[in-house]
Amino acid sequence: MAKLKKLTKEQEELMITVRDKWMDFIFSCKNTEINKKQCIEGVNFIYELAGKKHPEVLFVDSPMGMQYAYHLIDHLTKNKIGDSVGDSVGDSVMDSVRASVRASVVASVVDSVVDSVWASVWASVGDSVGASVWASVGASVGASVGDSVKNYQQTSYYGNIGDSGWVAFYDYFTKIGIINNEKFNKYQSLIESGIYDMLQYEKLCIVSSLPTFISRNQEGRLHNLEGSAIRFKDGYEQHYIQGVFVTPELFTKLSKNEYSFNDFIAEENEEIKAACMFFIREKFGENALYRFFGDNLKEVNTYTHKKDAVYLEGTTGGMNIGVYTLFKGKFRETEIAYVRCYCPSTDRMFYLGVEARHSNAKDAIASLYRVPEKLKPYIKEIRRQGERFSTTFNDKGLGILESLSKEDAENLVPISGNEYFTKMSYEF
């Protein structure tokens, strides 16, 4: 049988239909009632794949509810949940689904379509759905639950909304008649039953339903300045500002305009600092942000950096401009200084602490970059993303890098502002 080399116009339009179907399934928040019969059949199916007996299925309304359910059962069984429901079977389910379901449909599609068709569908359907769902309501929400729970229980590798991307991908190939895999169809039915996540044990599977409310910004990140950005049926909620998780206490303080400069100084996480500054500016206006710093720090110097034309080749031609403003002052008799880094094209803003000895923004921001002294003469290119720097060295520098001792690697030195911005090719 000849491979499918090109999609018809109708098949190309169907990609958008399938993508939108899966995006709507998650983000419309219309599917908050789990189809319990469909879910139980799916859970039994993946346990059978793993060579396990059918478990009891306990339904709860949030990922935090899953953790509460586990710990309640653990308490009722006097800390012997292992004796009560058996060990976690997550690894067994993962291996079984991967080998029996995913590998099978992968092989079928590989045999049936050329690489360009695969890539096109993956970009338009699989990656589009998967990246949006995982970034918004998968990784970030799960990490925040994990940070809040003592003895956090690891949730499922397979059997959660994180499967939406690859399932949507093969759902498309099912719809155009490339595959009709019985095991995949059963697995897709499980995902479409309305599950958010699972805890999988030998005799018990705890299942959470989908969120009842999701608020995102234009970039698809969880975001809401008026309240929680994601909520579940049992009342569990999380607050996000531009995709950054903030505690309910911090969100309340921000909403009441009670966030102080002392709070800002005490906060160690720069992403949270940036989120707080964004909240103040958007909620109370640019003047409120200036007052926030103006009452404590004095604006000393501003540097505006425009990229050379060579860095715009192959792009849309828009200038990547960075604006850096140095603020200095005293806090509790201690000299302090911050550089506000602002990118007009992305509207991202960071306030990064620097040494108070600096008198201009250009050198101050450059001082945050460090490089092994032996490699300093061989820097070819520097890139910055938030607080993270990456460096490309020339050929001689790469040769030195390969034989650099631990002592030399730890001997880090700064570079001048002029050299820093001469070598800087990308900022975000």
C-alpha positions as CSV (number, residue, x, y, z in Angstrom):
1,M,0.0,0.0,0.0
2,A,1.4,3.4,-1.1
3,K,2.1,5.9,1.7
4,L,-0.1,9.0,1.9
5,K,2.1,11.8,0.4
6,K,-0.1,14.8,0.6
7,L,-3.2,15.9,2.4
8,T,-6.3,17.0,0.5
9,K,-7.9,20.4,1.2
10,E,-10.6,18.6,3.3
11,Q,-8.0,16.7,5.3
12,E,-6.0,19.9,6.0
13,E,-9.2,21.6,7.2
14,L,-10.0,18.6,9.4
15,M,-6.7,19.1,11.3
16,I,-8.0,22.4,12.5
17,T,-11.3,20.8,13.5
18,V,-9.6,18.1,15.5
19,R,-7.3,20.5,17.2
20,D,-10.2,22.8,18.1
21,K,-12.2,19.9,19.4
22,W,-9.5,18.9,21.8
23,M,-8.7,22.4,22.9
24,D,-12.3,23.1,23.6
25,F,-12.6,19.8,25.5
26,I,-10.1,21.1,28.0
27,F,-10.5,24.8,28.0
28,S,-14.2,25.3,27.6
29,C,-14.8,23.8,31.1
30,K,-18.0,22.2,29.8
31,N,-16.8,18.6,30.6
32,T,-16.6,18.8,34.4
33,E,-18.8,15.7,34.9
34,I,-16.9,12.5,34.5
35,N,-18.7,9.8,32.5
36,K,-18.1,7.3,35.3
37,K,-19.1,4.2,33.3
38,Q,-16.8,5.2,30.4
39,C,-14.0,6.0,32.8
40,I,-14.2,2.7,34.8
41,E,-14.2,0.8,31.5
42,G,-11.0,2.7,30.5
43,V,-9.3,2.2,33.9
44,N,-10.1,-1.5,33.7
45,F,-8.6,-1.6,30.2
46,I,-5.3,-0.1,31.2
47,Y,-5.0,-2.3,34.3
48,E,-5.6,-5.3,32.1
49,L,-2.8,-4.1,29.8
50,A,-0.6,-4.0,32.9
51,G,-1.6,-7.5,33.9
52,K,-3.5,-6.2,37.0
53,K,-6.9,-7.0,38.3
54,H,-9.7,-4.4,38.0
55,P,-9.4,-1.8,40.9
56,E,-12.0,0.0,42.8
57,V,-12.3,3.5,41.2
58,L,-12.8,6.5,43.6
59,F,-13.9,9.7,42.0
60,V,-12.9,13.1,43.4
61,D,-13.1,16.7,42.1
62,S,-9.6,18.0,42.0
63,P,-5.9,17.1,41.9
64,M,-5.7,18.2,45.6
65,G,-8.7,16.0,46.3
66,M,-6.7,13.0,45.0
67,Q,-4.0,13.7,47.6
68,Y,-6.5,14.2,50.4
69,A,-8.2,10.9,49.4
70,Y,-4.9,9.1,49.5
71,H,-3.9,10.5,52.9
72,L,-7.4,9.8,54.4
73,I,-7.2,6.2,53.3
74,D,-3.7,6.0,54.6
75,H,-4.9,7.3,58.0
76,L,-7.9,5.0,58.2
77,T,-5.6,2.0,57.5
78,K,-3.2,3.2,60.2
79,N,-0.5,4.1,57.8
80,K,-0.6,0.8,56.0
81,I,-2.0,1.9,52.7
82,G,0.5,-0.5,51.1
83,D,-1.3,-3.4,52.8
84,S,-4.7,-1.9,52.0
85,V,-4.5,-1.1,48.3
86,G,-1.1,-2.4,47.3
87,D,1.9,-0.7,45.8
88,S,1.6,2.0,43.1
89,V,1.2,0.4,39.6
90,G,2.0,3.6,37.7
91,D,5.2,2.3,36.2
92,S,3.4,-0.9,35.0
93,V,0.6,1.1,33.4
94,M,3.1,3.4,31.8
95,D,5.1,0.6,30.3
96,S,2.0,-1.2,29.1
97,V,0.3,1.7,27.5
98,R,3.5,2.8,25.8
99,A,4.2,-0.7,24.5
100,S,0.7,-1.9,23.7
101,V,-1.1,1.3,22.6
102,R,1.3,4.1,21.7
103,A,3.9,2.0,19.9
104,S,1.3,0.2,17.9
105,V,-0.3,3.4,16.5
106,V,3.1,5.0,15.9
107,A,4.2,2.0,13.8
108,S,0.9,2.1,11.8
109,V,1.1,5.8,11.0
110,V,4.8,5.6,10.2
111,D,4.1,2.8,7.7
112,S,1.2,4.7,6.1
113,V,2.3,8.4,5.7
114,V,5.4,10.2,4.5
115,D,7.5,12.2,7.0
116,S,6.2,15.6,5.7
117,V,2.5,14.6,6.4
118,W,3.5,13.3,9.9
119,A,5.3,16.6,10.7
120,S,2.4,18.7,9.4
121,V,-0.2,16.9,11.5
122,W,2.0,16.9,14.5
123,A,2.6,20.6,14.3
124,S,-1.0,21.5,13.7
125,V,-2.7,19.0,16.0
126,G,-0.4,17.0,18.4
127,D,2.1,19.6,19.4
128,S,-0.4,22.5,19.4
129,V,-2.8,20.7,21.7
130,G,-0.1,19.0,23.9
131,A,1.9,22.2,24.4
132,S,-1.1,24.3,25.3
133,V,-2.6,21.8,27.7
134,W,0.6,20.8,29.4
135,A,1.9,24.3,29.8
136,S,-1.4,25.7,31.1
137,V,-3.1,23.1,33.2
138,G,-0.7,20.2,33.4
139,A,2.9,20.9,34.6
140,S,2.3,24.1,36.5
141,V,-0.8,23.0,38.4
142,G,0.7,19.6,39.3
143,A,3.9,21.2,40.5
144,S,2.0,23.7,42.7
145,V,0.0,20.8,44.3
146,G,3.2,18.9,44.9
147,D,4.7,21.9,46.7
148,S,1.7,22.2,49.0
149,V,1.4,18.5,50.1
150,K,3.6,16.6,52.5
151,N,4.3,13.1,51.3
152,Y,3.0,14.0,47.8
153,Q,1.8,11.0,45.8
154,Q,3.1,10.9,42.2
155,T,0.2,10.9,39.7
156,S,-0.2,8.9,36.6
157,Y,2.2,8.9,33.7
158,Y,-0.6,7.8,31.4
159,G,-4.2,8.4,32.1
160,N,-4.4,12.2,32.4
161,I,-4.8,15.4,30.4
162,G,-1.1,15.3,29.5
163,D,-2.2,12.6,27.0
164,S,-4.3,15.1,25.0
165,G,-1.6,16.0,22.5
166,W,-0.6,12.6,21.3
167,V,-4.2,11.2,21.5
168,A,-5.4,14.2,19.4
169,F,-2.7,13.4,16.9
170,Y,-3.8,9.8,16.4
171,D,-7.4,10.7,16.7
172,Y,-6.9,12.7,13.5
173,F,-5.3,9.7,11.7
174,T,-8.2,7.6,12.8
175,K,-10.7,10.1,11.4
176,I,-9.0,10.0,7.9
177,G,-8.9,6.2,7.9
178,I,-5.2,5.7,8.3
179,I,-5.6,3.7,11.5
180,N,-8.4,2.0,13.4
181,N,-6.7,0.5,16.4
182,E,-9.0,-1.1,18.9
183,K,-6.6,-0.5,21.9
184,F,-6.1,3.1,21.0
185,N,-9.8,3.6,20.6
186,K,-10.4,2.3,24.1
187,Y,-7.6,4.5,25.4
188,Q,-9.0,7.6,23.7
189,S,-12.4,6.8,25.2
190,L,-10.8,6.9,28.7
191,I,-9.2,10.3,28.0
192,E,-12.5,11.6,26.7
193,S,-14.4,10.4,29.7
194,G,-13.6,13.7,31.4
195,I,-10.6,12.8,33.6
196,Y,-8.0,15.3,34.8
197,D,-5.5,12.9,36.5
198,M,-5.2,9.7,38.4
199,L,-3.4,8.0,41.3
200,Q,-3.0,4.3,40.3
201,Y,-2.6,1.6,43.0
202,E,-3.0,-2.2,43.0
203,K,-6.6,-2.3,44.2
204,L,-7.6,1.4,44.0
205,C,-7.5,4.1,41.3
206,I,-8.3,7.7,42.4
207,V,-9.5,9.8,39.6
208,S,-10.0,13.6,39.4
209,S,-12.4,15.5,37.2
210,L,-11.5,18.4,35.0
211,P,-11.5,22.1,36.1
212,T,-14.7,24.1,36.2
213,F,-12.9,27.4,35.4
214,I,-9.7,28.3,33.5
215,S,-8.5,31.8,32.7
216,R,-5.5,32.3,30.4
217,N,-3.7,35.3,28.8
218,Q,-3.1,35.7,25.1
219,E,0.0,33.5,25.2
220,G,-2.1,30.7,26.7
221,R,-0.5,30.9,30.2
222,L,-2.8,30.8,33.3
223,H,-3.6,34.3,34.3
224,N,-6.2,36.2,36.2
225,L,-5.9,39.5,38.0
226,E,-9.5,39.3,39.5
227,G,-9.3,36.0,41.2
228,S,-8.2,32.4,40.7
229,A,-6.9,31.4,37.3
230,I,-8.0,27.7,37.6
231,R,-10.8,26.2,39.8
232,F,-12.2,22.8,40.5
233,K,-15.6,21.6,41.5
234,D,-14.6,21.0,45.2
235,G,-13.4,24.6,45.5
236,Y,-9.7,24.0,45.1
237,E,-8.2,26.8,43.2
238,Q,-4.8,28.3,42.2
239,H,-3.8,31.9,41.4
240,Y,-1.5,32.7,38.5
241,I,-0.1,36.0,37.1
242,Q,1.2,35.7,33.6
243,G,1.7,31.9,34.1
244,V,3.5,32.4,37.5
245,F,1.9,30.7,40.5
246,V,1.3,32.9,43.5
247,T,-0.1,31.8,46.9
248,P,-3.6,32.9,47.9
249,E,-2.1,35.0,50.6
250,L,0.2,36.9,48.2
251,F,-2.7,37.3,45.7
252,T,-4.9,38.8,48.4
253,K,-2.2,41.2,49.5
254,L,-1.7,42.3,45.9
255,S,-5.4,42.7,45.4
256,K,-5.7,44.9,48.5
257,N,-2.7,47.0,47.4
258,E,-0.9,45.9,50.6
259,Y,2.1,44.4,48.9
260,S,5.1,46.4,50.3
261,F,8.6,47.1,49.3
262,N,9.7,45.0,52.2
263,D,7.8,42.1,50.7
264,F,9.6,42.7,47.4
265,I,13.0,42.7,49.0
266,A,12.2,39.5,50.9
267,E,11.0,37.6,47.9
268,E,13.8,35.4,46.5
269,N,12.1,34.2,43.3
270,E,12.6,36.7,40.5
271,E,9.6,35.3,38.5
272,I,7.3,36.0,41.4
273,K,8.8,39.5,41.8
274,A,8.1,40.2,38.1
275,A,4.6,38.9,38.4
276,C,3.9,41.2,41.4
277,M,5.2,44.2,39.5
278,F,3.0,43.3,36.5
279,F,0.0,43.0,38.8
280,I,0.6,46.4,40.4
281,R,1.0,48.1,37.0
282,E,-2.0,46.4,35.4
283,K,-4.3,46.7,38.4
284,F,-3.4,50.1,39.7
285,G,-1.6,51.8,36.8
286,E,1.9,52.7,35.7
287,N,2.0,55.5,38.3
288,A,1.4,53.0,41.1
289,L,4.5,51.1,40.0
290,Y,6.6,54.2,39.9
291,R,5.4,55.2,43.3
292,F,6.2,51.7,44.6
293,F,9.8,52.2,43.7
294,G,10.0,55.9,43.9
295,D,9.1,55.9,47.6
296,N,12.2,53.8,48.3
297,L,14.5,54.0,45.4
298,K,15.7,56.8,43.1
299,E,15.9,56.3,39.3
300,V,19.6,56.8,38.5
301,N,20.2,55.9,34.8
302,T,18.5,54.3,31.8
303,Y,20.1,52.4,28.9
304,T,18.3,51.4,25.7
305,H,19.8,48.7,23.7
306,K,18.9,48.1,20.0
307,K,20.0,45.1,18.1
308,D,22.4,45.5,15.1
309,A,20.9,44.8,11.7
310,V,22.9,41.6,11.4
311,Y,20.8,40.0,14.1
312,L,17.5,40.8,12.3
313,E,18.4,38.8,9.2
314,G,15.7,36.1,8.6
315,T,13.3,37.8,11.0
316,T,10.3,40.0,10.6
317,G,12.6,43.0,10.8
318,G,11.2,44.3,14.1
319,M,13.9,45.8,16.4
320,N,14.5,43.7,19.5
321,I,14.8,46.6,22.1
322,G,15.8,46.2,25.7
323,V,15.3,49.1,28.2
324,Y,17.3,48.9,31.4
325,T,16.8,51.4,34.3
326,L,19.0,51.5,37.4
327,F,17.3,52.3,40.7
328,K,19.3,52.9,43.9
329,G,18.5,53.8,47.5
330,K,18.6,52.7,51.1
331,F,16.6,50.1,52.9
332,R,17.1,49.8,56.6
333,E,20.4,51.6,56.3
334,T,21.6,49.2,53.6
335,E,22.5,50.5,50.1
336,I,20.5,48.6,47.5
337,A,20.1,48.7,43.8
338,Y,17.9,47.1,41.2
339,V,17.8,47.1,37.4
340,R,14.4,47.1,35.7
341,C,14.7,45.1,32.5
342,Y,11.8,45.8,30.1
343,C,11.1,44.5,26.6
344,P,8.4,46.6,24.8
345,S,7.8,43.9,22.2
346,T,6.8,41.2,24.8
347,D,5.8,43.5,27.6
348,R,8.0,41.4,30.0
349,M,9.6,43.1,32.9
350,F,12.1,42.0,35.5
351,Y,13.6,43.8,38.5
352,L,17.0,42.2,39.2
353,G,19.1,43.0,42.2
354,V,22.7,44.3,41.5
355,E,25.5,45.7,43.6
356,A,25.0,49.3,44.8
357,R,28.4,50.3,43.6
358,H,27.1,50.7,40.0
359,S,26.3,54.1,38.6
360,N,24.9,53.2,35.2
361,A,22.4,50.6,34.1
362,K,24.6,49.3,31.3
363,D,27.4,48.1,33.5
364,A,24.9,47.1,36.3
365,I,23.0,44.6,34.1
366,A,26.2,43.3,32.6
367,S,27.6,42.6,36.1
368,L,25.0,39.8,36.5
369,Y,26.7,37.8,33.7
370,R,29.7,35.7,34.8
371,V,32.1,33.7,32.7
372,P,35.2,31.6,33.6
373,E,38.2,34.0,33.4
374,K,40.1,31.7,31.0
375,L,37.2,31.8,28.5
376,K,36.6,35.6,28.8
377,P,38.6,36.5,25.6
378,Y,36.8,33.9,23.5
379,I,33.2,34.8,23.9
380,K,31.4,34.8,20.5
381,E,27.8,35.3,21.5
382,I,25.7,35.8,24.7
383,R,21.9,35.1,25.1
384,R,19.8,36.0,28.0
385,Q,16.3,34.7,28.9
386,G,15.1,36.2,32.2
387,E,17.8,35.4,34.7
388,R,19.4,32.7,32.6
389,F,22.4,33.3,30.3
390,S,23.9,31.1,27.6
391,T,27.3,31.6,25.9
392,T,28.7,30.6,22.6
393,F,32.5,30.5,22.4
394,N,34.7,30.6,19.3
395,D,36.7,27.6,18.2
396,K,39.7,28.4,20.5
397,G,37.4,28.9,23.4
398,L,35.7,25.6,22.8
399,G,39.1,23.9,22.8
400,I,39.9,25.4,26.2
401,L,36.4,24.6,27.5
402,E,36.9,20.9,26.8
403,S,40.0,20.7,29.1
404,L,38.9,23.3,31.7
405,S,39.6,22.2,35.2
406,K,37.0,22.4,38.0
407,E,38.9,25.2,39.7
408,D,39.1,27.3,36.5
409,A,35.4,26.6,35.7
410,E,34.5,28.0,39.2
411,N,36.7,31.1,38.8
412,L,34.0,33.4,37.3
413,V,34.5,37.0,36.4
414,P,32.2,39.7,34.9
415,I,32.7,41.6,31.7
416,S,32.1,45.3,30.9
417,G,28.8,46.7,29.8
418,N,30.2,47.6,26.4
419,E,31.4,44.0,25.7
420,Y,28.3,42.5,27.1
421,F,25.9,44.4,24.8
422,T,28.3,44.0,21.8
423,K,28.1,40.2,22.2
424,M,24.4,40.1,23.2
425,S,22.3,38.6,20.4
426,Y,19.0,37.7,22.1
427,E,17.1,38.8,25.1
428,F,13.7,37.8,26.5
